[in-house]
Amino acid sequence: MIWDAQDHSCGYDATFTILANIWAEQPGVWEERFIVFGYLMASWANQLKLVAGRVISLESARNAVRRGMYAQTPEYFPYGPNQTSIDRIARAILPEKDYASGRQSCGICGFADPSEYGLFDAFMCATANSQSPTPSGTKLSQWIKKSLSHGRGNCPVCRQTGRRVRMNMTVSITDVPNLLVISLDDPQLVIDPILHFDKEDVLTCMKLRGIIYGGHGHFTSRYISQNGAIWYHDGVTTGRRCTLEGNITHLNDMRVLGSCREDRALAVIYALT
């Protein structure tokens, strides 16, 4: 996907190059999955069929979806040199749906909160906590587990006795998204090749399929194929080609994926296997 120098497109290039390659490996499967995500991803699926039939270019497909995003919220998806953010792109294309629910209780006094909480959707933000820094080398899967089980506030019963006791959250995975995008605002986190979600005692796997990098006013990406091949893309330098860098199964340390050509990982994309 070639970068648009007039209406800077690198954020869209990085994101949609990954999604296009996911679709290309299983077009029938991912057409159905994209369509249920909503208008923008249904449009993307239709555009990819036109690309596959050589009716339009991949850049034209990107531009069509970009126009749809601009029509919905022009202030978030400007044209010209002003960039958008990967977080905004992800929120625009992914469905707003809770995939887990939780109930809170106190491990000290036994108080049970009757409320049920929606816990996560297809976009998550792994933020750094200055009061409780993430230990170096913490896996993203560990962060997800801790984030979901972290109670919302202190126990109201214990508070009456002058104690501050954080509530515990019991999590139930109700569904697993076809795509999961996680914004990496905490540089200490190590990217997992596979995430596991336990839904009603059935283990569901999501594989790492893409990483988006940023820095110096530009976005690039890596796409990971089903067999683990790692492909690098930069709309400015590689254009419509991706450069093979190796295979994820051969990596001894997943921390190497946290950066790419002096840019750091900003977001990861996982897909249902």
ABEGO torsion letter per residue (X at the ends): XBBBAABBAAAAAAAAAAAAAAAAABAAAAAAAAAAAEAAAAAAAAAAAAAAAGABBAAAAAAAAAAAAAAABAAABBBEABBBBAAAAAAAABBBBBABBBBBBBAAAGBBBABBBBABBABBBBBBBAABBBBBGBBAAAAAAAAAABBBEBBAAAAAAGBBBBBBBBBBBABBBABBBBBBABAABBBBABBBBBBGGBBBBBBBABBBBBEGGBBBBBBBBAAGBBBBBBAAAAEABBBBAEBAAABABAAAAABBGGBBBABBBBBBX
